[in-house]
Amino acid sequence: MTVLFFLYRWVSVFISPFVRLWVCYRLRLGLEEKGRLPERYGVSSLSRPSGHLVWFHAASVGETVSLVPLLKLYKERYPDHQLLLTTTTVTAHRIAKERLEGVCLHQYIPFDVNVWVRRFLRFWQPNAAILTESELWPNLIWQTKRQGIPLILLNARLSDRSYRRWCRFRFLSKALLENFDVCLAPSNTIANRLKHLGAPMIQPCPPLKFAAEPLPVNLEKLEKFQSLLSGRPVWVAASTHLGEEKILLSAHQVLKKKFPELLMILVPRHPNRAQEIVQLCEEAKETACLYSHQEPNDETSVFIGDTIGDLGLFFRLSKIVFIGGSLVPTGGHNPIEPALLKCAVLYGPHHYNFREVCEALKDATFPIDNDQELVTIVSNLLDNAHAAQQIGDRAFHVVQAQAQSLQGLVKLLAGYVKY
């Protein structure tokens, strides 16, 4: 480990000027906050509060959303512990600002340059460091361990592809994982993979995503759209990717033969693809409108959600939700969000990013293999609103049952805080 650390440390120092240039480029793209750029170099923009401080790191939006209920419960159970949340992305910070006001402090994580990481750790002096999912940055890990800070990998995640890649460099994975006091794995599969890669201490934990809170909604908007769509059958295709929209539009056209007034709310994962989807709708001779530009009318067949943060609205407008990224090999997206709103949830065969979650929900959701199955199941659910409600209720209760184990997880994490 000493040789590896030495080499990586000096390589990171050598490239640090280029990292600064890259940060400036990210700023131009809107991926950084100008007033908080020093945080990327380990310079804090806040004062460290007195007392014990527990540091959580969540890279992006998904990890941050998963941590929200855990952090709230932790603060409730241990109010004398100060909480610090670091994130990598600006959008993750926005989530934290909206949902964790008064619960924790926020900083951007410094980039993995030795001197920047050391500066960050010396200022904050955390009594425990909790990294989520797959954040394995060498300087961050080695410097944390070097300063005697208990280090925990929470909700560890290793996709098939990542695992195969790490297996080629087991000497490196062992050098990183052996620094963790404990790795908390959400499934037996992940636990076995971590053990093979060199993690010395592994314990089970529930997937954090089950502890998520229901997506927020503007009640005024919800009432308006419920009124606009009153009486119309509606289904949602959420977080879709390139290649899926054509399949979904074809399925929608088949469904419209049986349900002529059917509206599909189509929400691409990346809103900047909205115009591309409008073009696809025109080619398919479907009348579409953009959520950001106009309201749907009786002629609208496809309502395109081209904004960020409105899935909570769209999921409340229908009891039938297809989760995208799963008909094409993208890995799928989170089925828990619509399940928490008691929706009947469908997803395709490529859901490997949420394998553990889908396994837990297998008796309360509809995994499908192709577009024909999609049409059949959506048609049956549109025909039988009571069945859609029942399966939605079942999915909700499964999520709630999984989330109950969060209490024990908070106690476990607090036990690693260094006094």
C-alpha beads as a LAMMPS data file, in Angstrom:
LAMMPS data file: protein, C-alpha beads

419 atoms
418 bonds

1 atom types
1 bond types

-500.0 500.0 xlo xhi
-500.0 500.0 ylo yhi
-500.0 500.0 zlo zhi

Masses

1 110.0

Atoms # bond

1 1 1 0.000 0.000 0.000
2 1 1 2.863 2.367 0.818
3 1 1 4.287 2.224 -2.727
4 1 1 0.857 2.620 -4.312
5 1 1 0.020 5.569 -2.088
6 1 1 3.356 7.231 -2.810
7 1 1 2.951 6.937 -6.589
8 1 1 -0.689 8.058 -6.665
9 1 1 -0.014 10.921 -4.278
10 1 1 2.708 12.400 -6.460
11 1 1 0.810 11.835 -9.698
12 1 1 -2.133 13.748 -8.200
13 1 1 0.193 16.619 -7.219
14 1 1 1.651 16.704 -10.721
15 1 1 -1.753 16.914 -12.430
16 1 1 -3.299 19.366 -9.934
17 1 1 -2.765 22.414 -12.241
18 1 1 -4.690 20.571 -14.948
19 1 1 -7.420 19.735 -12.444
20 1 1 -7.786 23.478 -11.749
21 1 1 -8.201 24.120 -15.477
22 1 1 -10.776 21.343 -15.644
23 1 1 -12.670 22.897 -12.709
24 1 1 -12.780 26.219 -14.585
25 1 1 -14.171 24.401 -17.603
26 1 1 -16.830 22.767 -15.397
27 1 1 -17.698 26.227 -14.069
28 1 1 -18.386 27.437 -17.617
29 1 1 -20.693 24.457 -18.120
30 1 1 -22.641 25.292 -14.955
31 1 1 -21.319 22.227 -13.135
32 1 1 -19.658 24.229 -10.354
33 1 1 -20.668 27.141 -8.092
34 1 1 -18.315 30.078 -8.576
35 1 1 -18.456 31.312 -4.988
36 1 1 -17.642 27.862 -3.644
37 1 1 -14.776 26.806 -5.900
38 1 1 -12.247 26.935 -2.994
39 1 1 -14.069 23.979 -1.439
40 1 1 -12.838 21.879 -4.371
41 1 1 -9.324 22.573 -3.118
42 1 1 -10.078 21.732 0.519
43 1 1 -10.693 25.316 1.669
44 1 1 -13.828 25.433 3.809
45 1 1 -16.461 28.138 3.381
46 1 1 -17.944 27.415 6.826
47 1 1 -16.724 27.244 10.412
48 1 1 -16.397 23.873 12.080
49 1 1 -18.915 23.550 14.910
50 1 1 -17.677 22.317 18.266
51 1 1 -18.287 18.765 19.415
52 1 1 -18.320 15.455 17.601
53 1 1 -18.715 15.668 13.846
54 1 1 -19.791 12.811 11.576
55 1 1 -18.959 13.222 7.908
56 1 1 -21.132 11.639 5.196
57 1 1 -20.204 11.739 1.517
58 1 1 -22.702 11.274 -1.326
59 1 1 -21.421 11.823 -4.854
60 1 1 -24.556 12.702 -6.790
61 1 1 -28.326 13.068 -6.628
62 1 1 -29.183 9.385 -6.170
63 1 1 -26.862 8.885 -3.204
64 1 1 -27.960 12.193 -1.645
65 1 1 -31.661 11.353 -1.897
66 1 1 -30.935 7.967 -0.314
67 1 1 -29.158 9.624 2.606
68 1 1 -31.892 12.173 3.390
69 1 1 -34.025 9.994 5.717
70 1 1 -30.922 8.426 7.292
71 1 1 -29.435 11.829 8.131
72 1 1 -32.739 13.081 9.542
73 1 1 -33.096 10.023 11.735
74 1 1 -29.454 10.185 12.814
75 1 1 -29.845 13.825 13.878
76 1 1 -33.043 12.982 15.716
77 1 1 -31.418 10.099 17.606
78 1 1 -28.069 11.830 18.237
79 1 1 -28.733 15.589 18.362
80 1 1 -25.346 16.254 20.003
81 1 1 -23.525 14.956 16.903
82 1 1 -22.822 17.550 14.208
83 1 1 -23.369 16.223 10.665
84 1 1 -21.411 17.240 7.575
85 1 1 -22.555 16.176 4.119
86 1 1 -20.245 16.494 1.136
87 1 1 -21.373 16.024 -2.445
88 1 1 -19.700 16.098 -5.824
89 1 1 -22.411 17.637 -7.987
90 1 1 -24.298 20.931 -7.876
91 1 1 -27.634 19.154 -8.326
92 1 1 -26.915 17.003 -5.271
93 1 1 -26.266 20.164 -3.267
94 1 1 -29.632 21.543 -4.357
95 1 1 -31.341 18.400 -3.054
96 1 1 -29.488 18.734 0.247
97 1 1 -30.440 22.407 0.526
98 1 1 -34.111 21.642 -0.087
99 1 1 -34.480 18.597 2.142
100 1 1 -31.792 18.824 4.834
101 1 1 -32.002 22.410 6.039
102 1 1 -31.042 22.461 9.709
103 1 1 -30.026 18.799 9.695
104 1 1 -26.465 19.004 8.397
105 1 1 -23.807 21.303 7.007
106 1 1 -22.845 21.025 3.348
107 1 1 -19.525 21.299 1.525
108 1 1 -18.320 20.194 -1.876
109 1 1 -15.839 17.348 -1.693
110 1 1 -12.288 18.356 -2.654
111 1 1 -10.873 16.712 -5.747
112 1 1 -8.591 13.801 -4.948
113 1 1 -5.294 15.694 -4.747
114 1 1 -3.322 14.812 -1.645
115 1 1 -2.752 18.334 -0.313
116 1 1 -6.400 19.334 -0.877
117 1 1 -7.758 16.243 0.869
118 1 1 -5.353 16.684 3.795
119 1 1 -6.394 20.324 4.144
120 1 1 -10.068 19.317 4.216
121 1 1 -9.549 16.619 6.854
122 1 1 -7.358 18.764 9.098
123 1 1 -9.949 21.526 9.135
124 1 1 -13.041 19.395 9.754
125 1 1 -11.435 16.696 11.947
126 1 1 -14.397 14.299 11.604
127 1 1 -14.963 11.691 14.304
128 1 1 -16.168 9.245 11.656
129 1 1 -16.176 9.217 7.849
130 1 1 -19.013 7.461 6.008
131 1 1 -18.656 7.098 2.235
132 1 1 -21.631 5.846 0.219
133 1 1 -21.901 3.265 -2.549
134 1 1 -18.712 3.243 -4.650
135 1 1 -16.698 6.327 -3.736
136 1 1 -13.195 4.818 -3.668
137 1 1 -10.805 7.753 -4.051
138 1 1 -7.281 6.726 -2.972
139 1 1 -6.043 9.970 -1.382
140 1 1 -9.351 10.469 0.384
141 1 1 -9.307 6.937 1.792
142 1 1 -5.633 6.747 2.703
143 1 1 -5.476 10.194 4.303
144 1 1 -8.634 9.504 6.334
145 1 1 -7.148 6.269 7.647
146 1 1 -3.775 7.905 8.254
147 1 1 -5.403 10.483 10.520
148 1 1 -7.042 7.752 12.594
149 1 1 -10.598 8.551 11.525
150 1 1 -12.995 5.545 11.535
151 1 1 -13.895 4.851 7.907
152 1 1 -17.127 3.176 6.787
153 1 1 -18.349 2.213 3.310
154 1 1 -22.135 2.467 3.426
155 1 1 -24.539 0.769 1.030
156 1 1 -21.575 -0.551 -0.959
157 1 1 -22.294 -0.921 -4.646
158 1 1 -20.469 -2.969 -7.280
159 1 1 -22.087 -3.456 -10.674
160 1 1 -21.179 -6.495 -12.776
161 1 1 -18.978 -4.331 -14.956
162 1 1 -17.228 -2.613 -12.013
163 1 1 -16.635 -5.937 -10.295
164 1 1 -15.031 -7.470 -13.378
165 1 1 -12.804 -4.409 -13.721
166 1 1 -11.736 -4.477 -10.065
167 1 1 -11.005 -8.213 -10.291
168 1 1 -8.197 -7.413 -12.733
169 1 1 -6.625 -5.156 -10.117
170 1 1 -7.258 -7.004 -6.866
171 1 1 -3.983 -5.720 -5.437
172 1 1 -5.386 -2.204 -5.776
173 1 1 -8.879 -2.989 -4.462
174 1 1 -7.348 -4.711 -1.428
175 1 1 -5.067 -1.709 -0.781
176 1 1 -8.162 0.519 -0.721
177 1 1 -10.733 -1.691 1.001
178 1 1 -8.444 -2.804 3.823
179 1 1 -8.582 0.784 5.139
180 1 1 -12.291 0.560 5.935
181 1 1 -13.304 -0.351 9.467
182 1 1 -16.427 -1.922 7.992
183 1 1 -18.112 -2.245 4.593
184 1 1 -21.910 -2.373 4.794
185 1 1 -23.310 -4.449 1.918
186 1 1 -26.969 -4.331 0.808
187 1 1 -26.982 -7.929 -0.502
188 1 1 -25.151 -11.245 -0.247
189 1 1 -23.898 -10.800 -3.795
190 1 1 -22.239 -7.485 -2.955
191 1 1 -20.865 -8.908 0.305
192 1 1 -19.222 -11.818 -1.516
193 1 1 -17.740 -9.481 -4.110
194 1 1 -16.283 -7.198 -1.453
195 1 1 -14.775 -10.169 0.351
196 1 1 -13.173 -11.387 -2.875
197 1 1 -11.738 -7.914 -3.517
198 1 1 -10.118 -7.730 -0.089
199 1 1 -12.532 -6.060 2.340
200 1 1 -11.639 -7.368 5.829
201 1 1 -14.905 -6.559 7.658
202 1 1 -18.322 -6.821 5.994
203 1 1 -21.780 -6.512 7.529
204 1 1 -25.241 -6.528 5.923
205 1 1 -27.346 -3.390 5.650
206 1 1 -30.645 -2.591 3.950
207 1 1 -30.412 -0.781 0.599
208 1 1 -30.585 2.896 1.551
209 1 1 -32.911 3.654 -1.330
210 1 1 -35.720 1.899 0.558
211 1 1 -35.543 4.630 3.174
212 1 1 -36.292 7.376 0.644
213 1 1 -39.039 9.896 1.250
214 1 1 -41.912 10.336 -1.223
215 1 1 -41.026 12.709 -4.041
216 1 1 -42.277 16.230 -3.291
217 1 1 -45.023 17.940 -5.272
218 1 1 -46.512 21.392 -5.634
219 1 1 -50.100 20.831 -4.502
220 1 1 -51.448 23.713 -6.570
221 1 1 -49.963 22.215 -9.744
222 1 1 -51.221 18.770 -8.799
223 1 1 -54.810 19.979 -8.388
224 1 1 -54.617 21.865 -11.682
225 1 1 -53.409 18.879 -13.684
226 1 1 -55.781 16.465 -11.981
227 1 1 -58.581 18.741 -13.104
228 1 1 -57.184 19.024 -16.645
229 1 1 -56.844 15.249 -16.999
230 1 1 -60.017 14.296 -15.162
231 1 1 -61.608 11.231 -16.713
232 1 1 -58.695 10.437 -19.027
233 1 1 -56.684 7.209 -18.677
234 1 1 -52.999 8.069 -18.080
235 1 1 -49.768 6.115 -17.896
236 1 1 -46.228 7.329 -17.247
237 1 1 -42.922 6.353 -18.836
238 1 1 -40.211 7.879 -16.649
239 1 1 -36.438 8.365 -16.987
240 1 1 -36.366 7.087 -20.556
241 1 1 -33.225 6.854 -22.685
242 1 1 -32.288 6.976 -26.350
243 1 1 -33.824 4.004 -28.131
244 1 1 -36.656 3.536 -25.657
245 1 1 -38.940 6.343 -26.790
246 1 1 -39.624 4.691 -30.173
247 1 1 -40.555 1.446 -28.407
248 1 1 -42.791 3.278 -25.941
249 1 1 -44.492 5.339 -28.651
250 1 1 -45.259 2.152 -30.602
251 1 1 -46.697 0.555 -27.467
252 1 1 -48.753 3.686 -26.820
253 1 1 -50.206 3.571 -30.337
254 1 1 -51.277 -0.051 -29.819
255 1 1 -52.855 0.831 -26.465
256 1 1 -54.744 3.765 -27.993
257 1 1 -56.641 1.381 -30.238
258 1 1 -58.322 0.060 -27.100
259 1 1 -58.171 3.304 -25.070
260 1 1 -58.612 6.177 -27.584
261 1 1 -58.310 8.936 -24.944
262 1 1 -55.143 7.499 -23.419
263 1 1 -52.411 9.994 -22.485
264 1 1 -48.786 9.013 -22.030
265 1 1 -46.627 11.219 -19.822
266 1 1 -43.148 10.671 -21.249
267 1 1 -40.265 11.915 -19.077
268 1 1 -36.777 11.559 -20.582
269 1 1 -33.900 11.063 -18.160
270 1 1 -32.154 14.013 -19.801
271 1 1 -34.567 16.917 -20.403
272 1 1 -32.336 18.383 -23.127
273 1 1 -33.573 15.538 -25.360
274 1 1 -37.130 16.898 -25.281
275 1 1 -37.077 18.376 -28.797
276 1 1 -35.726 15.108 -30.150
277 1 1 -38.731 13.339 -28.604
278 1 1 -41.115 15.925 -30.044
279 1 1 -39.694 15.042 -33.450
280 1 1 -40.251 11.332 -32.789
281 1 1 -43.866 12.074 -31.862
282 1 1 -44.380 14.052 -35.068
283 1 1 -42.972 11.191 -37.113
284 1 1 -45.361 8.814 -35.317
285 1 1 -48.225 11.283 -35.939
286 1 1 -48.810 11.679 -32.202
287 1 1 -49.824 15.082 -30.828
288 1 1 -47.285 16.100 -28.190
289 1 1 -46.720 19.075 -25.945
290 1 1 -43.955 20.084 -23.562
291 1 1 -44.686 20.515 -19.858
292 1 1 -42.501 23.635 -19.782
293 1 1 -44.430 25.316 -22.614
294 1 1 -48.109 24.419 -22.494
295 1 1 -50.820 22.399 -20.801
296 1 1 -52.248 19.238 -22.388
297 1 1 -55.651 19.442 -24.030
298 1 1 -58.083 16.847 -25.355
299 1 1 -55.983 16.421 -28.522
300 1 1 -52.723 15.812 -26.655
301 1 1 -51.601 12.203 -26.837
302 1 1 -48.070 12.531 -25.399
303 1 1 -47.211 14.937 -22.598
304 1 1 -43.420 15.366 -22.393
305 1 1 -41.921 16.157 -19.002
306 1 1 -38.939 18.304 -19.954
307 1 1 -38.015 19.658 -16.511
308 1 1 -36.058 18.417 -13.505
309 1 1 -37.760 17.753 -10.175
310 1 1 -41.334 17.138 -11.328
311 1 1 -41.515 13.339 -11.197
312 1 1 -43.434 13.679 -7.944
313 1 1 -46.186 15.429 -9.918
314 1 1 -46.210 12.999 -12.830
315 1 1 -46.264 9.884 -10.603
316 1 1 -49.304 11.273 -8.782
317 1 1 -51.205 11.719 -12.046
318 1 1 -51.247 7.995 -12.835
319 1 1 -51.216 4.670 -11.026
320 1 1 -49.215 3.026 -13.826
321 1 1 -45.507 3.818 -14.184
322 1 1 -42.885 2.299 -16.442
323 1 1 -39.295 2.903 -15.301
324 1 1 -36.942 3.645 -18.184
325 1 1 -33.336 2.782 -18.821
326 1 1 -34.466 -0.833 -18.643
327 1 1 -35.619 -1.640 -22.201
328 1 1 -32.141 -0.663 -23.383
329 1 1 -28.897 -1.747 -21.645
330 1 1 -28.542 1.334 -19.460
331 1 1 -29.117 -0.356 -16.101
332 1 1 -32.513 1.023 -15.147
333 1 1 -33.596 3.582 -12.573
334 1 1 -35.177 3.652 -9.143
335 1 1 -38.529 1.802 -8.858
336 1 1 -38.900 2.830 -5.213
337 1 1 -39.938 6.401 -6.053
338 1 1 -43.225 5.421 -7.775
339 1 1 -43.733 2.540 -5.308
340 1 1 -43.752 5.043 -2.438
341 1 1 -46.653 6.758 -4.202
342 1 1 -48.520 3.437 -4.521
343 1 1 -48.101 3.136 -8.280
344 1 1 -48.101 -0.125 -10.216
345 1 1 -44.481 -0.262 -11.422
346 1 1 -43.129 -1.894 -14.572
347 1 1 -39.508 -2.194 -15.709
348 1 1 -37.619 -3.969 -18.462
349 1 1 -34.926 -6.678 -18.412
350 1 1 -31.936 -4.301 -18.107
351 1 1 -32.328 -3.256 -14.464
352 1 1 -28.917 -4.329 -13.172
353 1 1 -28.206 -0.993 -11.442
354 1 1 -31.126 -1.740 -9.106
355 1 1 -30.894 -5.529 -8.946
356 1 1 -31.206 -5.764 -5.147
357 1 1 -34.135 -3.358 -5.064
358 1 1 -35.963 -5.138 -7.882
359 1 1 -35.369 -8.489 -6.192
360 1 1 -36.978 -7.229 -2.998
361 1 1 -39.925 -5.822 -4.989
362 1 1 -40.327 -8.759 -7.373
363 1 1 -43.735 -9.800 -5.969
364 1 1 -45.057 -6.234 -5.974
365 1 1 -43.967 -4.994 -9.420
366 1 1 -44.079 -6.108 -13.065
367 1 1 -40.735 -7.071 -14.620
368 1 1 -41.202 -7.370 -18.390
369 1 1 -39.027 -8.800 -21.143
370 1 1 -40.262 -6.918 -24.213
371 1 1 -42.697 -4.361 -25.633
372 1 1 -45.459 -6.944 -26.141
373 1 1 -45.495 -7.699 -22.416
374 1 1 -45.497 -3.969 -21.725
375 1 1 -48.639 -3.491 -23.828
376 1 1 -50.390 -6.477 -22.241
377 1 1 -49.712 -5.459 -18.640
378 1 1 -50.496 -1.755 -19.120
379 1 1 -53.719 -2.707 -20.909
380 1 1 -54.750 -5.022 -18.069
381 1 1 -53.997 -2.342 -15.474
382 1 1 -55.947 0.298 -17.393
383 1 1 -58.868 -2.142 -17.569
384 1 1 -58.722 -2.881 -13.851
385 1 1 -58.032 0.170 -11.695
386 1 1 -58.614 -1.878 -8.547
387 1 1 -55.817 -4.310 -9.486
388 1 1 -53.467 -1.394 -10.181
389 1 1 -54.299 0.035 -6.756
390 1 1 -53.719 -3.326 -5.054
391 1 1 -50.296 -3.896 -6.595
392 1 1 -49.358 -0.297 -5.833
393 1 1 -50.364 -0.758 -2.185
394 1 1 -48.338 -3.979 -2.013
395 1 1 -45.223 -2.251 -3.386
396 1 1 -45.664 0.568 -0.874
397 1 1 -45.836 -1.842 2.064
398 1 1 -42.736 -3.729 0.895
399 1 1 -40.779 -0.467 0.787
400 1 1 -42.060 0.524 4.226
401 1 1 -41.076 -2.823 5.713
402 1 1 -37.548 -2.523 4.297
403 1 1 -37.224 1.025 5.620
404 1 1 -37.923 -0.051 9.212
405 1 1 -34.385 -1.453 9.485
406 1 1 -33.018 2.100 9.235
407 1 1 -33.225 2.478 13.031
408 1 1 -30.699 -0.301 13.550
409 1 1 -28.417 1.115 10.870
410 1 1 -28.241 4.500 12.610
411 1 1 -27.245 2.806 15.867
412 1 1 -24.568 0.808 14.051
413 1 1 -23.063 3.911 12.433
414 1 1 -23.070 5.878 15.678
415 1 1 -21.125 3.049 17.280
416 1 1 -18.129 3.836 15.077
417 1 1 -17.914 7.498 16.100
418 1 1 -14.538 8.114 17.727
419 1 1 -14.807 9.832 21.122

Bonds

1 1 1 2
2 1 2 3
3 1 3 4
4 1 4 5
5 1 5 6
6 1 6 7
7 1 7 8
8 1 8 9
9 1 9 10
10 1 10 11
11 1 11 12
12 1 12 13
13 1 13 14
14 1 14 15
15 1 15 16
16 1 16 17
17 1 17 18
18 1 18 19
19 1 19 20
20 1 20 21
21 1 21 22
22 1 22 23
23 1 23 24
24 1 24 25
25 1 25 26
26 1 26 27
27 1 27 28
28 1 28 29
29 1 29 30
30 1 30 31
31 1 31 32
32 1 32 33
33 1 33 34
34 1 34 35
35 1 35 36
36 1 36 37
37 1 37 38
38 1 38 39
39 1 39 40
40 1 40 41
41 1 41 42
42 1 42 43
43 1 43 44
44 1 44 45
45 1 45 46
46 1 46 47
47 1 47 48
48 1 48 49
49 1 49 50
50 1 50 51
51 1 51 52
52 1 52 53
53 1 53 54
54 1 54 55
55 1 55 56
56 1 56 57
57 1 57 58
58 1 58 59
59 1 59 60
60 1 60 61
61 1 61 62
62 1 62 63
63 1 63 64
64 1 64 65
65 1 65 66
66 1 66 67
67 1 67 68
68 1 68 69
69 1 69 70
70 1 70 71
71 1 71 72
72 1 72 73
73 1 73 74
74 1 74 75
75 1 75 76
76 1 76 77
77 1 77 78
78 1 78 79
79 1 79 80
80 1 80 81
81 1 81 82
82 1 82 83
83 1 83 84
84 1 84 85
85 1 85 86
86 1 86 87
87 1 87 88
88 1 88 89
89 1 89 90
90 1 90 91
91 1 91 92
92 1 92 93
93 1 93 94
94 1 94 95
95 1 95 96
96 1 96 97
97 1 97 98
98 1 98 99
99 1 99 100
100 1 100 101
101 1 101 102
102 1 102 103
103 1 103 104
104 1 104 105
105 1 105 106
106 1 106 107
107 1 107 108
108 1 108 109
109 1 109 110
110 1 110 111
111 1 111 112
112 1 112 113
113 1 113 114
114 1 114 115
115 1 115 116
116 1 116 117
117 1 117 118
118 1 118 119
119 1 119 120
120 1 120 121
121 1 121 122
122 1 122 123
123 1 123 124
124 1 124 125
125 1 125 126
126 1 126 127
127 1 127 128
128 1 128 129
129 1 129 130
130 1 130 131
131 1 131 132
132 1 132 133
133 1 133 134
134 1 134 135
135 1 135 136
136 1 136 137
137 1 137 138
138 1 138 139
139 1 139 140
140 1 140 141
141 1 141 142
142 1 142 143
143 1 143 144
144 1 144 145
145 1 145 146
146 1 146 147
147 1 147 148
148 1 148 149
149 1 149 150
150 1 150 151
151 1 151 152
152 1 152 153
153 1 153 154
154 1 154 155
155 1 155 156
156 1 156 157
157 1 157 158
158 1 158 159
159 1 159 160
160 1 160 161
161 1 161 162
162 1 162 163
163 1 163 164
164 1 164 165
165 1 165 166
166 1 166 167
167 1 167 168
168 1 168 169
169 1 169 170
170 1 170 171
171 1 171 172
172 1 172 173
173 1 173 174
174 1 174 175
175 1 175 176
176 1 176 177
177 1 177 178
178 1 178 179
179 1 179 180
180 1 180 181
181 1 181 182
182 1 182 183
183 1 183 184
184 1 184 185
185 1 185 186
186 1 186 187
187 1 187 188
188 1 188 189
189 1 189 190
190 1 190 191
191 1 191 192
192 1 192 193
193 1 193 194
194 1 194 195
195 1 195 196
196 1 196 197
197 1 197 198
198 1 198 199
199 1 199 200
200 1 200 201
201 1 201 202
202 1 202 203
203 1 203 204
204 1 204 205
205 1 205 206
206 1 206 207
207 1 207 208
208 1 208 209
209 1 209 210
210 1 210 211
211 1 211 212
212 1 212 213
213 1 213 214
214 1 214 215
215 1 215 216
216 1 216 217
217 1 217 218
218 1 218 219
219 1 219 220
220 1 220 221
221 1 221 222
222 1 222 223
223 1 223 224
224 1 224 225
225 1 225 226
226 1 226 227
227 1 227 228
228 1 228 229
229 1 229 230
230 1 230 231
231 1 231 232
232 1 232 233
233 1 233 234
234 1 234 235
235 1 235 236
236 1 236 237
237 1 237 238
238 1 238 239
239 1 239 240
240 1 240 241
241 1 241 242
242 1 242 243
243 1 243 244
244 1 244 245
245 1 245 246
246 1 246 247
247 1 247 248
248 1 248 249
249 1 249 250
250 1 250 251
251 1 251 252
252 1 252 253
253 1 253 254
254 1 254 255
255 1 255 256
256 1 256 257
257 1 257 258
258 1 258 259
259 1 259 260
260 1 260 261
261 1 261 262
262 1 262 263
263 1 263 264
264 1 264 265
265 1 265 266
266 1 266 267
267 1 267 268
268 1 268 269
269 1 269 270
270 1 270 271
271 1 271 272
272 1 272 273
273 1 273 274
274 1 274 275
275 1 275 276
276 1 276 277
277 1 277 278
278 1 278 279
279 1 279 280
280 1 280 281
281 1 281 282
282 1 282 283
283 1 283 284
284 1 284 285
285 1 285 286
286 1 286 287
287 1 287 288
288 1 288 289
289 1 289 290
290 1 290 291
291 1 291 292
292 1 292 293
293 1 293 294
294 1 294 295
295 1 295 296
296 1 296 297
297 1 297 298
298 1 298 299
299 1 299 300
300 1 300 301
301 1 301 302
302 1 302 303
303 1 303 304
304 1 304 305
305 1 305 306
306 1 306 307
307 1 307 308
308 1 308 309
309 1 309 310
310 1 310 311
311 1 311 312
312 1 312 313
313 1 313 314
314 1 314 315
315 1 315 316
316 1 316 317
317 1 317 318
318 1 318 319
319 1 319 320
320 1 320 321
321 1 321 322
322 1 322 323
323 1 323 324
324 1 324 325
325 1 325 326
326 1 326 327
327 1 327 328
328 1 328 329
329 1 329 330
330 1 330 331
331 1 331 332
332 1 332 333
333 1 333 334
334 1 334 335
335 1 335 336
336 1 336 337
337 1 337 338
338 1 338 339
339 1 339 340
340 1 340 341
341 1 341 342
342 1 342 343
343 1 343 344
344 1 344 345
345 1 345 346
346 1 346 347
347 1 347 348
348 1 348 349
349 1 349 350
350 1 350 351
351 1 351 352
352 1 352 353
353 1 353 354
354 1 354 355
355 1 355 356
356 1 356 357
357 1 357 358
358 1 358 359
359 1 359 360
360 1 360 361
361 1 361 362
362 1 362 363
363 1 363 364
364 1 364 365
365 1 365 366
366 1 366 367
367 1 367 368
368 1 368 369
369 1 369 370
370 1 370 371
371 1 371 372
372 1 372 373
373 1 373 374
374 1 374 375
375 1 375 376
376 1 376 377
377 1 377 378
378 1 378 379
379 1 379 380
380 1 380 381
381 1 381 382
382 1 382 383
383 1 383 384
384 1 384 385
385 1 385 386
386 1 386 387
387 1 387 388
388 1 388 389
389 1 389 390
390 1 390 391
391 1 391 392
392 1 392 393
393 1 393 394
394 1 394 395
395 1 395 396
396 1 396 397
397 1 397 398
398 1 398 399
399 1 399 400
400 1 400 401
401 1 401 402
402 1 402 403
403 1 403 404
404 1 404 405
405 1 405 406
406 1 406 407
407 1 407 408
408 1 408 409
409 1 409 410
410 1 410 411
411 1 411 412
412 1 412 413
413 1 413 414
414 1 414 415
415 1 415 416
416 1 416 417
417 1 417 418
418 1 418 419
